Structures are given as structure tokens and as C-alpha cells.
């Protein structure tokens, strides 16, 4: 009898708790209903422009013709994927994409972290703000303009670099049309454009570090490098890990705007990447099905890379996206 009474009592308590939880959730909803209403445009945007177009993935398995539409086009299964992996052009393009993106990851990912740590040690406020402003500005300029600046800067006749080279008695170097220098130009110009903007995230993370940790380190006689290594870097490591996961996931997603504005016929063998290849196949040649196949393959690889990087990060330092 006592055991039955205990079971009944527990059931009553569970029901009461569920009722209280639902009541609290209802009150919280009505109390913050305007915040939920503000989410409606955001949700509508993602539904209309991100989820609804996913229906178009089906044309990767069809010989799609715009006049016939999705329902009237012939279904060909995995034929486009077979063509993708057996074709002459895709593997070199994939190789270029991975090489350029890996260079950007190796040299571009640490750049904002290093700049952030340097700026955090600057005590002259005016100089610090000036450097931040100068490094942020390129982010807001399109690659159409920045590409022109880079080309002019490296021009063999009008460029500053070649002017210095010729003043030293050497012949001008054709940087932009040289296969030797083109990938380096992509990496350095990408860092120049984005390093300041990415620094904002790490500077914001540093503001959450407890100042008492630095005071305690000063009392122990720690220098600046020691405080950076033992306090600042460990404190921002969760943010660094998350940004690294995103960076690895984007290693297959090259910067189309940058490469398209700097690419030329002389460097196609080292600069043609997946996005420019997809542009040529889809928009120039009108092969929408094959272009969709390339894009679908690229997104699948990016998704797998994010999952793997997140898993490794969670196992090694307990920081991850989920």
C-alpha cells in the first residue's frame, strides 16, 4: 500500500511540475512576445531564400531544360556525378581550390589573432583606434575595386613594387600573370581585406577576460609574453576553436569575387577554382544540371569537414559547436 501511495504521489508531483513548467513557458512567451514577432522576418527570409531553393537540388539528377521545368526534364540519376569525377577539368580545379584555401587557412587564420594580441597590448588609445580603423576599412570595399587596386599596385609599368624593382636596376616582374606569384597574391590580398574585420571577434573575446588574472600575474612578475601565453590565449581559445571549425568547413568554398576579379588566362592552370568553374559551366555554357552537381558536391564536402573538425575539437580540448 505504501509503495502504491508513493508511486501515486510521484505521478502527482510530475504532473504538477509539468503544469507549472507549461504555465511559466506561456507567461514567458506572452511577456516576450514582441521579441518572437521580431523573429518572423528572419525566419521568413531563411524559409524563402535558403530552404525553398533546396528543391532545386533535384536538377543535379536531371538533364534540366528551363523550358521543360523540373517536372518535365529527363531524370538521369547519378550520370552527372560520374561525369564530374571522370572529366578532365574537375580534378585540377579541385586541386587548385584545396591548395589556395589551405594556404589561406595556414597564413590567414592566425593573422587576426596575432593582430588582436598586438592591439590588446597597445596602451596609446589614439594609435590603437587608428590601426583598427585602417585594417577594418578594406572589408567594406568590394573585390571589384580591390582587385583593380591590386592589379595597379603590381602593374609592371605603373605599380609601386615594380617601380622600386626597376629603381634597383632589375627588370619588372609580371606578378598578376605569373603562375609562380598568383596564389601568393590571392592569399596576401585576402589577409589584407579581412584581417581587421576578423580581429573584432577576438578583441571582443578578450574583453571578457577577468582583469584580476592580469593583476595576479603582475604580482608574480610575469612579463607581457607570459601573460599572453598563459592568460589571454587560453581565455579566447573557445572562440578560436569555433572560428577554426568554420574556417575548415569553408576550405572548399573559395572566394569567387576575389578570384574572378584577379583571374586571367595566363594563370588559369593555378587559379581556376570550383566557383569559377561552376560559373563557366552554369551561367556561360548553360549546363545548369552539371553546375548544380558541382555545387552539391562542394556543399557535401564542407558539411563533412565541419562535422569532422567539430568532433576532433571536442575530443581534444572540449570546445565545439555542439
C-alpha positions as CSV (number, residue, x, y, z in Angstrom):
1,X,0.0,0.0,0.0
2,X,2.8,2.4,0.9
3,X,4.6,1.7,-2.3
4,X,1.5,2.4,-4.3
5,X,0.9,5.6,-2.4
6,X,4.5,6.7,-3.1
7,X,4.0,6.0,-6.8
8,X,0.8,8.0,-6.9
9,X,2.4,10.9,-5.1
10,X,5.3,10.9,-7.6
11,X,2.9,10.9,-10.5
12,X,1.0,13.8,-9.0
13,X,4.3,15.8,-8.4
14,X,5.3,15.1,-12.0
15,X,2.0,16.4,-13.4
16,X,2.2,19.5,-11.1
17,X,5.7,20.2,-12.3
18,X,4.7,19.8,-15.9
19,X,1.8,22.1,-15.4
20,X,3.9,24.7,-13.7
21,X,6.6,24.4,-16.5
22,X,3.9,24.9,-19.2
23,X,2.4,27.9,-17.3
24,X,5.9,29.5,-16.9
25,X,6.6,29.0,-20.6
26,X,3.3,30.5,-21.5
27,X,3.9,33.5,-19.3
28,X,7.4,33.9,-20.7
29,X,6.1,33.8,-24.2
30,X,3.5,36.5,-23.7
31,X,5.9,38.6,-21.7
32,X,8.4,38.4,-24.6
33,X,6.0,38.1,-27.5
34,X,7.4,41.1,-29.3
35,X,10.8,39.5,-29.5
36,X,9.2,36.5,-31.1
37,X,7.4,38.7,-33.6
38,X,10.8,40.2,-34.5
39,X,12.0,36.8,-35.4
40,X,9.2,36.3,-38.1
41,X,11.0,38.3,-40.8
42,X,14.3,36.4,-40.2
43,X,12.5,33.0,-40.3
44,X,10.6,34.1,-43.4
45,X,13.9,35.1,-45.1
46,X,15.6,31.8,-44.4
47,X,12.5,29.8,-45.5
48,X,12.1,31.7,-48.8
49,X,15.7,32.2,-49.8
50,X,17.5,29.3,-48.2
51,X,15.2,26.4,-47.6
52,X,12.7,26.7,-50.5
53,X,15.5,26.8,-53.2
54,X,16.7,23.4,-51.9
55,X,14.0,21.9,-54.1
56,X,16.3,22.8,-57.0
57,X,18.8,20.2,-55.9
58,X,16.8,17.7,-57.9
59,X,18.1,19.1,-61.2
60,X,21.5,17.6,-60.3
61,X,19.9,14.3,-61.2
62,X,18.2,15.5,-64.4
63,X,19.0,16.9,-67.8
64,X,17.4,20.1,-66.9
65,X,16.0,22.5,-69.5
66,X,14.4,25.7,-68.4
67,X,11.5,25.5,-70.9
68,X,10.5,22.0,-69.6
69,X,11.0,22.8,-66.0
70,X,11.8,20.5,-63.1
71,X,8.8,18.2,-63.6
72,X,9.3,17.9,-67.4
73,X,13.1,17.3,-67.5
74,X,14.6,13.9,-68.0
75,X,15.8,12.0,-64.9
76,X,19.4,10.7,-65.4
77,X,20.3,9.6,-61.9
78,X,24.0,9.8,-61.0
79,X,25.2,10.4,-64.6
80,X,26.4,14.0,-63.8
81,X,28.3,12.8,-60.7
82,X,30.1,10.2,-62.9
83,X,30.9,12.9,-65.4
84,X,32.2,15.1,-62.6
85,X,34.7,12.6,-61.3
86,X,35.8,11.2,-64.7
87,X,36.1,14.6,-66.5
88,X,39.4,16.2,-67.4
89,X,38.8,19.6,-65.8
90,X,37.3,19.0,-62.3
91,X,40.2,17.3,-60.6
92,X,42.7,20.1,-61.5
93,X,40.1,22.7,-60.4
94,X,39.5,20.8,-57.1
95,X,43.3,20.7,-56.5
96,X,43.6,24.4,-57.1
97,X,40.8,25.1,-54.7
98,X,42.3,23.0,-51.9
99,X,45.8,24.4,-52.3
100,X,44.6,28.1,-52.3
101,X,42.2,27.5,-49.4
102,X,44.8,25.6,-47.4
103,X,47.3,28.5,-47.9
104,X,44.6,30.9,-46.7
105,X,43.9,28.8,-43.7
106,X,47.6,28.4,-42.7
107,X,48.5,32.1,-43.2
108,X,45.2,33.8,-43.0
109,X,43.6,32.2,-39.9
110,X,46.4,33.2,-37.4
111,X,46.7,36.7,-38.8
112,X,43.7,38.3,-37.0
113,X,44.7,36.5,-33.7
114,X,48.2,37.9,-33.9
115,X,46.9,41.4,-34.7
116,X,44.4,41.2,-31.9
117,X,47.1,40.2,-29.4
118,X,49.3,43.1,-30.5
119,X,46.5,45.7,-30.4
120,X,45.5,44.4,-26.9
121,X,49.0,45.3,-25.7
122,X,48.9,48.8,-27.2
123,X,48.3,51.5,-24.5
124,X,48.1,54.5,-26.8
125,X,44.4,54.7,-27.4
126,X,44.6,57.0,-30.5
127,X,47.1,54.8,-32.2
128,X,45.1,51.7,-31.4
129,X,41.9,53.1,-32.8
130,X,43.7,54.4,-35.9
131,X,45.2,50.9,-36.7
132,X,41.8,49.3,-36.1
133,X,40.1,51.7,-38.5
134,X,42.7,51.3,-41.2
135,X,42.6,47.5,-41.0
136,X,38.7,47.4,-40.9
137,X,38.1,49.5,-44.0
138,X,39.1,47.1,-46.7
139,X,36.4,44.7,-45.6
140,X,33.7,47.2,-46.7
141,X,35.2,47.6,-50.2
142,X,34.1,45.2,-52.9
143,X,36.6,42.9,-54.7
144,X,35.8,44.8,-58.0
145,X,37.6,47.8,-56.5
146,X,40.2,46.0,-54.5
147,X,41.0,43.8,-57.5
148,X,41.7,46.9,-59.5
149,X,43.9,48.3,-56.8
150,X,45.9,45.1,-56.5
151,X,46.4,44.9,-60.3
152,X,47.5,48.6,-60.4
153,X,49.8,48.1,-57.4
154,X,51.6,45.2,-59.1
155,X,51.5,46.6,-62.6
156,X,54.8,46.2,-64.5
157,X,54.6,49.8,-65.8
158,X,52.8,51.8,-63.1
159,X,52.9,49.6,-60.0
160,X,54.8,50.7,-56.9
161,X,56.5,47.4,-56.4
162,X,57.9,47.2,-59.9
163,X,58.9,50.9,-59.7
164,X,61.1,50.0,-56.7
165,X,62.5,46.9,-58.5
166,X,63.4,49.0,-61.6
167,X,65.0,51.7,-59.5
168,X,67.2,48.9,-58.1
169,X,68.3,48.1,-61.7
170,X,66.2,45.0,-62.2
171,X,63.6,44.1,-64.8
172,X,59.9,44.4,-63.9
173,X,58.1,41.3,-62.8
174,X,54.7,40.3,-64.2
175,X,53.2,39.4,-60.9
176,X,49.5,39.1,-61.9
177,X,50.2,37.0,-65.0
178,X,52.8,34.8,-63.3
179,X,51.8,31.3,-62.1
180,X,54.6,31.5,-59.5
181,X,53.2,34.5,-57.7
182,X,49.4,34.3,-58.4
183,X,48.4,32.1,-55.4
184,X,50.6,34.3,-53.1
185,X,48.8,37.3,-54.4
186,X,45.4,35.7,-53.6
187,X,46.5,34.8,-50.0
188,X,48.0,38.2,-49.2
189,X,45.2,40.2,-50.7
190,X,42.7,38.1,-48.8
191,X,44.5,38.7,-45.5
192,X,44.7,42.4,-46.3
193,X,40.9,42.6,-46.8
194,X,39.7,40.5,-43.9
195,X,42.3,40.6,-41.1
196,X,40.9,43.8,-39.5
197,X,37.3,42.6,-39.6
198,X,38.1,39.2,-38.1
199,X,40.1,40.9,-35.3
200,X,36.9,42.4,-33.9
201,X,35.7,38.9,-32.8
202,X,38.9,38.2,-30.9
203,X,39.1,41.7,-29.3
204,X,35.5,41.2,-28.1
205,X,36.5,37.8,-26.6
206,X,39.5,39.4,-24.8
207,X,37.2,42.0,-23.1
208,X,35.6,39.1,-21.1
209,X,38.9,38.1,-19.5
210,X,39.0,38.8,-15.8
211,X,41.4,41.8,-15.2
212,X,42.3,40.2,-11.8
213,X,44.1,37.5,-13.6
214,X,46.5,40.1,-15.1
215,X,46.9,41.8,-11.7
216,X,47.8,38.5,-10.2
217,X,50.3,37.8,-13.0
218,X,51.9,41.2,-12.4
219,X,52.4,40.4,-8.8
220,X,54.1,37.2,-9.7
221,X,56.4,39.1,-12.0
222,X,55.1,37.7,-15.3
223,X,56.0,39.6,-18.5
224,X,53.8,40.5,-21.4
225,X,54.6,37.4,-23.4
226,X,54.0,35.2,-20.4
227,X,50.6,36.8,-19.8
228,X,49.6,36.4,-23.4
229,X,50.6,32.8,-23.4
230,X,49.1,31.8,-20.1
231,X,46.1,34.1,-19.7
232,X,44.9,35.7,-23.0
233,X,45.3,32.8,-25.4
234,X,43.6,30.2,-23.1
235,X,40.8,32.6,-22.4
236,X,39.9,33.2,-26.1
237,X,40.6,29.6,-27.1
238,X,36.8,28.7,-27.2
239,X,36.3,31.5,-29.8
240,X,39.4,30.5,-31.7
241,X,38.2,26.8,-31.8
242,X,34.8,27.8,-33.2
243,X,36.3,30.1,-35.8
244,X,38.7,27.4,-36.8
245,X,35.8,24.9,-37.3
246,X,34.1,27.4,-39.6
247,X,37.4,28.1,-41.4
248,X,38.0,24.4,-42.1
249,X,34.4,23.9,-43.2
250,X,34.9,26.8,-45.7
251,X,38.2,25.3,-47.1
252,X,36.2,24.0,-50.1
253,X,34.3,27.3,-50.5
254,X,36.8,29.6,-52.3
255,X,36.3,33.3,-52.6
256,X,34.6,33.7,-56.0
257,X,34.6,37.5,-56.1
258,X,38.3,37.8,-55.3
259,X,39.5,35.1,-57.8
260,X,37.1,36.1,-60.6
261,X,38.4,39.7,-60.5
262,X,42.1,38.7,-60.4
263,X,42.0,35.7,-62.7
264,X,43.3,35.8,-66.2
265,X,44.1,33.4,-69.0
266,X,47.8,33.2,-68.1
267,X,47.1,31.8,-64.6
268,X,44.1,29.5,-65.3
269,X,46.2,26.4,-64.5
270,X,46.9,27.5,-61.0
271,X,43.9,29.9,-60.3
272,X,40.8,28.3,-61.7
273,X,38.8,27.1,-58.7
274,X,35.4,25.4,-58.2
275,X,33.4,28.6,-58.0
276,X,34.8,30.0,-61.3
277,X,34.4,26.6,-62.9
278,X,30.8,26.4,-61.8
279,X,30.2,29.9,-63.1
280,X,31.6,28.9,-66.6
281,X,29.6,25.7,-66.7
282,X,26.3,27.1,-65.3
283,X,26.0,30.7,-66.5
284,X,28.2,30.9,-69.5
285,X,27.6,27.4,-71.1
286,X,24.1,27.0,-69.6
287,X,24.6,23.5,-68.2
288,X,22.6,24.1,-65.1
289,X,22.4,20.4,-64.1
290,X,26.1,19.9,-64.1
291,X,26.7,23.2,-62.3
292,X,24.2,22.1,-59.6
293,X,26.1,18.8,-59.3
294,X,29.3,20.6,-58.7
295,X,27.7,22.9,-56.1
296,X,26.0,19.9,-54.3
297,X,29.3,18.1,-54.1
298,X,31.1,21.1,-52.7
299,X,28.5,21.6,-50.0
300,X,28.5,17.9,-49.0
301,X,32.3,18.1,-48.5
302,X,32.0,21.3,-46.5
303,X,29.4,19.7,-44.3
304,X,31.6,16.6,-43.7
305,X,34.6,18.8,-42.9
306,X,32.6,20.7,-40.3
307,X,31.4,17.5,-38.6
308,X,34.9,16.1,-38.5
309,X,36.6,19.2,-37.2
310,X,33.9,19.7,-34.6
311,X,34.4,16.1,-33.5
312,X,38.2,16.4,-33.2
313,X,37.9,19.8,-31.4
314,X,35.5,18.3,-28.9
315,X,37.8,15.3,-28.2
316,X,41.0,17.4,-27.9
317,X,40.0,20.5,-25.9
318,X,36.3,20.1,-25.1
319,X,35.4,23.2,-27.2
320,X,33.0,22.7,-30.0
321,X,29.9,24.0,-31.8
322,X,27.7,21.3,-30.3
